[in-house]
Amino acid sequence: MGRLKSIDRLMLLIYAVLIIFGVGSAYFGYKLPGYITGLTTMFGFTFVFLHSFKQLGLVKTILLVSLTFVVSMIFEAVGVATGIVYGPYHYTLTLGPKFLGLVPYLIALAWFMMAYPSFVIAVTIIPPHWSKAWWKLGVAATGGVIMTAWDMAMDPMMVAGGHWVWEIDGAYFGVPLQNFWGWWLTIFVTIFLFMYVSNFVPNDLIDKDIKFNFLAVTGYAITGLSSVLLDLRIGLQGAGLAGFFAMLPWVMIGLITISRNSAET
């Protein structure tokens, strides 16, 4: 497992370098090739997949990836086709091939890339002494909020970049408020199904290599900060600041709780 941890750290480093390259290019006015977004997402996905493999094992990791893919693609496809779930929107051609001609496959990777660290933070901070049913509901609900906090910075920025189009002028920098409910619901359903099917309990994660969970929180923070910085670069200061202050408490609480738990072991 030591070698796996080293490889995972390398994936996070490459991901961070690609993020820095992308943000830096935006600030210096250099237009990146279209494939850089996909490449960055792939390294982010690989990082969280290996982290999950190390902490949860292969079977639970495959189950979590599969449920994230299935739930997100169903919700997204229904959303694009009907306007239900997130509101009326459609994807452009910038993110590559689409599932059923509606949703880019790359989107499923991005869902897992941020759903997993959101799950790790939620498991870390929800008290393990709660009753089993309430604990699972708490983790699923909190994980959804943590994931949705990122979208507050990311969604307006991606719309400005031409990756998808809202067909109404929403109340939040052009994004309909319904979208954030849809994000929360997508992750709530995914995490709850995962914990129910796998019979997940707190010790499945927090009794493992606790300090290694710092990397998951770091990955969440890096991704979130990149969205904030890009918002500031393109004149979406309000969305950037809203996203920053929505994500910051979860990052800080996650890091503090992991630090405290690791000190107690």
N, C-alpha and C positions, 0 to 999 in steps of 0.2 A: 504493500500500500504506500510505502514511502516514495516509490518511483511514480505512482499515480498522482500523489500530491505534488511532486515536482513538475510533472507534465501539466497538471491543472494550473499551477502558478504561472507556467510559461504561457498557457492559453490566455490567462487573464492579462499578462503583460503585453502580449501581441494585441489583444483586444483594446487595451488602454492606449497603446501606441497608435493604432488605427483611429481611435476616437480623437486623440490629440491631433493627428494629421488632418482629420476631417474638419474639426473645429478651427484649427489654425488656417487651413485653406480658405474657409469661409471668411475669416477675419482679414486675410490678405488678398481676397478677391480672386482666388484661383479656383476654377471650376473643375471638380474632380470627375473622373470617368464614372459612368452610371453603375459599374459593377462594384464600386467600393462600398456602397451601402449593403449590398448582398454579402460581400466578403466580411465586412465588419460584423454583420448579424450572425454569420456562420461561426466566426471565432467566439462570439458571445454565447451562442448556443452550445458550442463544444465545451466551453469553460463550465457552464452550469450543468451540462450533462455529466461531465466527469466529476464535478463536485457532488452531484446527487448520487452517482455510482459509488463514490467513496463513502458517503455518509449513510445512504439508504440501501445500498446493494443494487444489483442489476435488475432483479425482478421488480422491485418497487419503482425503480427509475423508469423502466420501460412502461410500467403501468401509468405513472404520472405523465410521461411524455405522450403516451397514446391518448389518455383522457384529455390532456390539454389540446392536442391536435383535433380530436373529434369534436369536443365541445366548442372550441373556438371557431372551427370551420363551419359547424352547423349554425351557430349563432350569427357568424359573419355572413354566411351565404343567405340565410333568412333575412338578415338585416339589409343587405344590398338589394335583394329581390323585392322586399316588401316595405322597407322603412321601419319595420317593427324592430325592437331591441334597442338600436342606437339612434334611430332617426334616419331620414332619407339621405343617402350618400352613394357614391360609386367610386371605385378605384380607377385610376388612369393606367397607362401602360408602363410606368416607370419602374415598377417593382417585379417585373417578370411574369412568367406564366401563371394563369389563374385556375383555381379549382372551379369547375363548372362554368368557366368564363366569367366568374364573379369576384373571387377573392384570391389574391396572389398567394402561392404556397409559402413564400417568404414570411408572410404574416404569421403563420402558425409557429415558425421558429422564433419570431419575436415575442409571441405570447409566452412561450415556455421560458425564453431568456429572462423575462422579468417576473413571470409567475412563480418560478422556483425560489429566487431570493426573497420575494414577498412572503412566500410560504415559510421559509426559514426564519425570517424575522418574526412572523406571527407566532410560530411554534415557540420561539425563544421568549416572547414577552407575555403570552397568555399563561396564567398560573396553572401548573400541572396538577394541583390538588383539586381543581374543579371536578365535578362529576363528569363522567366520560362523555355523555351526550352534550352537555353544555360546553365542555372543552372543545369538542369538534366544531360546534356551531361558532364558538368564539374565534377559533383559529381561521375558519373559512371566511367569516365576516370580516375579521381584521385583515386577513390576506387580501381580500377584495379591495378594502380601503387603501392599503399600502400600494397595491398595483395601480389603482385609479389615480392616486396622487401623482404618479409619473405622467399620466395622460394629460394632466392639467398644463404641463409645460410642453409635452410632445405633440399633442394633436394640432394646435394652431400652427406650430412650426412645420409639421409635415404637410398640412394643407397649403401653407405658403410656398412650400417646395414643389407643389404640384403632384403629390403622390395620391391624394384622394380629394374628392370634391363634395362638399355639403350642398345639398340642393335647396336648402333654406338658409336664411341668415339667422344663425343661432345667437342666443343671448350672451354666450361666453366667447368673445373674439371670433364670432362667426360659427362657433360650435354649439349645437343644441344641448341643453342641459340633460336631455334624455340620454345622450351618449354616455355620460358618466354613470348613470344608473345601469346602463347596459354593460359597461366595463365591470362594475362591481358584481353584477349578477353572473357574468361569465366566469369570473375567478371564484366566486363563492360556490357555484355549482361544481366547477372543476375540482377544487380542493376538498369540498365535502364528499363528492363521489370517491375521490382517491382515498380519503381516510376511512370511509365506510367499506369500500371493497377490500382494502388492504388491512383492515382492522388496526389502523395506525394508532399508536399510543405515544405519549410524550417521550418515553425512554428510547423510542426508535431513532430519535435525532439528538436530543440534548444529552444523552449519556454516551454519545460517541465522541469523536475528537472535537471537543467544544471549541477550541481555539481556531480550528479550521473553518468554522462558520463565519469568522471575520471576513474571509474571502468573499462569501456570498453577499454580505452586507456591502463590502467594498465594490463589488460588481454592480449592485443596485445604485450605489452612490455615483459611480463613474458614469453610468448610463444617464441617470437623472441630471447630473451636472452638465453633461454635454447638451442635453435638450435646453436647459436653462441658458447656457452661454449662446447657443444658436438663436434662441428667442431674442436675447439682448442684441445680438448682431443685426437682426433683420427688423428691428423696431417693434418687437412684441414684448416690451418691457413688462407690461402688466401680467401677461401669461407667464413670463419667465419668473417673476417674483412670486406669483401665486403658486407655481409649481415648486419653487425652491422652498417656500415656507410650508407647503403641504408635505414635502418629502423629508425635510430636515428632522422633524421630531422622530420619525420612524428610524432613520439612520442612527440618530443619537441614542434613542432608547435601545435599539438593537445592539449597538456597540457596548453600551454600558452594561446591559444585562449579560451579554456573552462574557465580558470581562469579569463581572461579579461571579458568574457561574463557574468560570474556569479557575478563579481564585479559591473557590470553595471545594474544588476536587483535588 
